Amino acid sequence: MSRFKPFRIAPGARVALRNFDPAATPFLERDEHASHKRQEALAVELDALQNLLLAEGRRKVLLVLQGLDAAGKDGTIRWVFSRTSPLGLRVAAFKAPSDDERARDYLWRCHAVVPRAGELAVWNRSHYEDVLVPVVEGWIDKAETRRRYAQINDFERLLAETGTTIVKCLLHISREEQRERLQQRIDDPAKQWKFNRADLAVRKQWDAYQRAYEHLLGPTSTAHAPWHVIPADNKLHRNLMVARLLVRTLTRMKLEPPPPDPTLAKLKVE
C-alpha cells in the first residue's frame, strides 16, 4: 500500500479532519539530520525532474497549496523548491480578489495563471478560497456552494484533459500550532511584516473553516485531481511529504527529453 493512501481523500468521501493528526510525522527519517539530508536530496531530484518537464515541453504540473493562516504555504514553497530552476517554475499567490477580478467569474483569475507547457506552477491558495471564505461568511448558500464544487471539478478536468497533472495539498495544522506561529510573528520584529491583524479575526472562525474544508474535500477530490491532507505541525515533515509526493508524481509521468536531432551529429562549433 502506498504510504500516501491514508492521507488521500477518496472521491465523494465524508471527511472529518479530527481523524487526521496534524502532529503526525510518518515521513520523517530516523533523526533530524537524516531528515534534512533527505529534504536536500529531494530538492535536487525535483530540480532534475522539472528540467525534464521543461525539456519535454508538452505537459504541465499544477501544485495547489491550501491551508489556514500560518499553515506554512510560503515555507513549503521555499524549501521544496529550494534547488529548482526558476526557468520552468511559476508561483501565483491568491489574495482577496480585486474589484477587476470580482467583476468577472471567480475562476477567471485562476485560468489566467494555469501552467504553460513544460511548466510547474504552484498556487499559494487557489480557486478553493471561493468555496471557503464565501461559505464561512454566509455570502453564498448551500446550492451555490454545490454548483461551485461542480464547476471546480469541470475546470480541473479541463486542465487534466489538456495535459496538466494536478496535485492538491491541504496543509493541516492544529489550532495550538497556529497560535504559536502567529504569536512568533507578533513577537519577532523581523517577522512582523508577515502578521496581519485580520488573521486574528479569521482565527475566531476556526471551527467554521474546519467545517468548510471538511465539506469541500470529498466532493472535489477526483481521480484526476485528488486531495492529500498533509500533517503540517512539524515543518520539516510537511516539506518532506510534499516533496516526496511531487517527486513520485513527476516520476510516474515518465518524462523524456526530445529525441536527438540527427542534423547536429556532425555539427562542430568553431
HELIX and SHEET records of a PDB file:
HELIX    1   1 LYS A    5  PHE A    7  5                                   3    
HELIX    2   2 LEU A   17  ASN A   19  5                                   3    
HELIX    3   3 GLU A   32  GLU A   56  1                                  25    
HELIX    4   4 LYS A   73  VAL A   80  1                                   8    
HELIX    5   5 PRO A   86  GLY A   88  5                                   3    
HELIX    6   6 ASP A   99  ARG A  102  1                                   4    
HELIX    7   7 TRP A  108  HIS A  111  1                                   4    
HELIX    8   8 HIS A  127  VAL A  131  5                                   5    
HELIX    9   9 VAL A  133  VAL A  136  1                                   4    
HELIX   10  10 LYS A  142  GLU A  161  1                                  20    
HELIX   11  11 ARG A  175  ASP A  187  1                                  13    
HELIX   12  12 GLN A  192  LYS A  194  5                                   3    
HELIX   13  13 ALA A  198  ARG A  203  1                                   6    
HELIX   14  14 TRP A  206  LEU A  217  1                                  12    
HELIX   15  15 LYS A  235  ARG A  252  1                                  18    
HELIX   16  16 PRO A  262  LEU A  264  5                                   3    
SHEET    1   A 5 LEU A  89  ALA A  93  0                                        
SHEET    2   A 5 LEU A 120  ASN A 124  1                                        
SHEET    3   A 5 LYS A  60  GLY A  67  1                                        
SHEET    4   A 5 THR A 164  HIS A 172  1                                        
SHEET    5   A 5 TRP A 227  PRO A 231  1                                        
END                                                                             
